[in-house]
């Protein structure tokens, strides 16, 4: 691990030149160059200021090799997601994620959704309303799985609730191969978003008819990816308007 490499890597991720970073830090370009070459270690107050600029934790900047994660995580962006319709189902079990996603995959076939939309988008998120007794005594947890459905799709097929997610702003990060280390890569993606929100004065936002956070897993060129979305407040400028479905 090299502190200088971390500073250089994060600076380039922010699309800053050494001179631009130096201006923000009120130091010379040569000072930034010496930091990145590991010739000089920034003082503590400078390290804290760097963490604020780069939206990262001090421990990660100093102790972790951030360059090795560039192939796993995308940059975090804020996107405005258009309203979309969905069919959802919640399961409380010992393996709720697999159970709920499996149920919705079968529902998509039996309801006729896959006939009109062969590439069904499946979303998922934790269902928090599980008692401590259910969790501790029986090992139960909750999970919601949902299919994104076209605006004109109608069905009376049982087994799912139809609803709409309203237009909303989300902070988004993409994970490459999330299931290679699922208990490290997925939680770390959430941590990265939360650090980003804190550093940029965003707030999580709970609002009726808007999912607070969700995950979307998909395949691209034989590689598995997962997008993690967290609904945010305090947005002054979002990226291009995106229609999720």
N, C-alpha and C positions, 0 to 999 in steps of 0.2 A: 504494500500500500504506500502511495506517495501523496502527501498533502498537496504538493505542487501539481501533480497530475489531476487531482480532484478539482482544484481551482481552475486549471486550464479547461478541463472537460465541462464544468458547469458554466464557465464564461462562454464557451462556444455554443453550448445549448441555448443560452440566453441571446445568442447572436450579437455578442459584444466584442469589440476589439479591446486589446490591452489598454489603449488610450481611453476608450469610453469607460471601461471599468475603473481606471485610475481617476478619471474625473468624478465619478460617483463616490469614490472612496477618499477623494481629496489627497491623493498621493501622486507621485510621478509614474509615468509609464515604465520607467526602469525599475521602480519598486515592484510593480506587478510582475514584470519579467523575472525578477529575482525570486519572488514567491513561487512562481511556476517552475523555476529551475531548481527549487529546493535549496537555494543559496541562503535564504533568510526565511524564518518562520514569522508570520504576522503576529503582532501582539494580540492579547485576548480580546480587547475591544474591537480590533480590526476583524478578527475571526467572527465575532458576533455580528458585525456589520455585513460581512460576506454572507453569512447565513440568511440574513434578512433579504439581501439582494437575490440570492439563489433559491430562496424558499426551501431551505433544508435545515436539519437539526445539526447542532454543533458536534455532537458525538459522531454523526454520520460523516460530516466533513473531515473530521480529524482521524477517525478510526477505521472507516470503511473504504473499500476500493469501489468508488462509484462508477468508474469507467467500465467495470465488468458487467454492470447492469444495463448498459445502453442497448444491448441486443434483446433484453427481456421486456423493458417497459418503454412505452412511447412517452413523448412529452404530454403534459396535461393541458387540455384545451377546455374552453367553456363554449358549449354549443346550445343554441336554441332549438329545441326539438318540437316539431309540429305535433298537434294533437293526433293521437292514433287510438284505434279501437283494439280491444283485446278480449280474449276468453281466458279466465283464470280459475285455478283450483288450489286449495290449501290442504296440506296433509300434515298431521302430527304423528310421527313414528320414530323409530330408531335410525332410519335412513331416509329422512323426508325429502331430501333433494332428489335422489334417484327415483323415489316413489312418485313424487309430484311431476317431475319431468317425464317419466315413463307414462303416467296417466294422461298427460296432455298430448303426448305423441300419439297415443292410441286414440284419444278423442279427436285429434285432427284428422285421422283416417276415417273413423266411424261417422263423424259429423259431415263429411264431404268437403272439409276445408282443403285437404290436400289435392282434391280434384281441381279446384279453382286456383290453388296457390301451392304448387308442388314444393317450393322452398319455403317452408313455414319457419318464421323466426320465433324461437323459444326464448323467453326471458325468465329470470328467477330472482327471488329475494327472500331473506329470512322472515319468518312469521314470529314476531316476538311474544305473542300472547300465550305463553306456555308457563305453567306454574313451576315453582322451584321443586315441588314434590314430584311432578311429572318428569322433570329433568334429572333430579338426583336419585330418586327411588327407582324409576323405570327407564332412564336413559332416553327419554323422548325429547324431540325437538320439532320445530315447525318450519315449513318452507312453502312458499307460493310459487307455482309455475304458471306461465301465461303464454298463449299464442297470440301474436299480432295478426289481426284479421282485417281484410279489406273493408272499406267503408260500406260497400253494398252487400256484404255477406250477411245472410240471415239464416238462423237455424233454431229449431226448438229441441234439438238433441240434448238430452240431459247430461250432467256431469261437469258443467262449467258455468261460470257466471260471466255474462257479457257486460262490458263497461268501457269507458273512454278515459284515457289519460290526457289531461288538458295540456295545452302548449306550456312549455316550461324551459328554464335554463338549467343545464347540467354541466358539472365538471366531469370530464371523461378521460380515462386512461386505458390504454390497450396493453394486455399482457400476452406475451408470446409463450406458447406451450405451458399454460398455467398448471396442468396436472402432473408435470414432471416433479414439482415440489409444491403440491397444492396448499399445504399448511404454512408455507413460507411465502410463496409468490402472491397468492390472492390476498391474504391479510396485509402484506407489505404494499400492495397496490392501494388499498383503502388508506393505509397510513400515509402514503405519499400524497394522496388527494387531500387528506385532512391537514397535513403540514402546509400544502399549497394554499388551501383556503385560509388558514390562520395567517400565513405570511402576507396574503394579499387582501386581508380584511373582508373576505367573503364569510357568509354564514350558511350553515345547513338550514333548509326551510321545510317545515312540515305544513302541508296544505291539502285540503280535501280534493279528491279526484286527481291527485298527482302522486306518483310513486316516489317515496323518499330516496330510495336507491335501488338499483337492480343490476343484474349481470346479463350479458348476451354472449354466448359461446358460438363460434362458427369455424368453418374450415376454409382455408385459402391456400391454393397450390400445395395441398397435402400437409399443411401446418395448421395446428389448432391455435386459435386466438380467443381471448375473452376481453370484452369491453366492460368496464365498470363505470356506472353512472351514479353520481350523487347530486341531488337537487340542491341548487344554491340560491341564495338571496343576495341582494346588494350588487347585482350585475349592472354595470354601466355601459358595457359594450360587449355583445356576444359575437361569436364567429357567425359565419353564414348560416342562415336558417336551414335546418335539416329536417327532412321528412323521414322519420324512422322507418316507416313501412314503404 
